[in-house]
Amino acid sequence: GCSGLTGTLTIPDRVTMIGMRAFNLCSGITDINVGYGNPTYSSIDGILYDKEQRVLIQCPGGKVGEITIPDSVTSFGSRAFGGC
């Protein structure tokens, strides 16, 4: 419920662990971007995935409109769309 965060959240390369539902109900976050060199996470169009883009971890609560889920995705994180 981090209502004070707004806009784009950038996760740097050195972050290798994000707790479950860390950004759940953060309705002001519109995009989550991950540094290209991050060994654990990635992002496409502002949505957080694991590095191999097999797990859609979190769609930001402030994201609006349609999204396209890559064919590589085989599962969704707990509450991946919570707050959307």
NORCORUR-V782655 format. One record per residue. N is the residue number from 0. RES is the residue in three letters. SS is DSSP state (h for helix, s for strand, l for the rest). PSI is psi in whole degrees, 0 to 359 (999 if undefined). Layout:
N&RES&SS&PSI + N&RES&SS&PSI
This chain:
0&GLY&l&47 + 1&CYS&l&69 + 2&SER&l&343 + 3&GLY&l&344 + 4&LEU&l&131 + 5&THR&l&157 + 6&GLY&s&220 + 7&THR&s&132 + 8&LEU&s&126 + 9&THR&s&126 + 10&ILE&s&117 + 11&PRO&l&169 + 12&ASP&l&327 + 13&ARG&l&350 + 14&VAL&l&118 + 15&THR&l&359 + 16&MET&l&124 + 17&ILE&l&126 + 18&GLY&l&156 + 19&MET&l&135 + 20&ARG&l&29 + 21&ALA&l&328 + 22&PHE&l&16 + 23&ASN&l&136 + 24&LEU&l&21 + 25&CYS&l&79 + 26&SER&l&346 + 27&GLY&l&346 + 28&ILE&s&124 + 29&THR&s&334 + 30&ASP&s&144 + 31&ILE&s&117 + 32&ASN&s&142 + 33&VAL&s&137 + 34&GLY&l&140 + 35&TYR&l&326 + 36&GLY&l&5 + 37&ASN&l&128 + 38&PRO&l&350 + 39&THR&l&325 + 40&TYR&s&162 + 41&SER&s&170 + 42&SER&s&148 + 43&ILE&s&128 + 44&ASP&l&38 + 45&GLY&l&13 + 46&ILE&s&138 + 47&LEU&s&128 + 48&TYR&s&166 + 49&ASP&s&171 + 50&LYS&l&321 + 51&GLU&l&358 + 52&GLN&l&41 + 53&ARG&l&334 + 54&VAL&s&122 + 55&LEU&s&110 + 56&ILE&s&311 + 57&GLN&s&126 + 58&CYS&s&124 + 59&PRO&l&143 + 60&GLY&l&334 + 61&GLY&l&3 + 62&LYS&l&133 + 63&VAL&l&156 + 64&GLY&l&190 + 65&GLU&l&152 + 66&ILE&l&155 + 67&THR&l&122 + 68&ILE&l&125 + 69&PRO&l&150 + 70&ASP&l&337 + 71&SER&l&342 + 72&VAL&l&127 + 73&THR&l&348 + 74&SER&s&167 + 75&PHE&s&143 + 76&GLY&l&163 + 77&SER&l&122 + 78&ARG&l&38 + 79&ALA&l&331 + 80&PHE&l&19 + 81&GLY&l&127 + 82&GLY&l&356 + 83&CYS&l&999
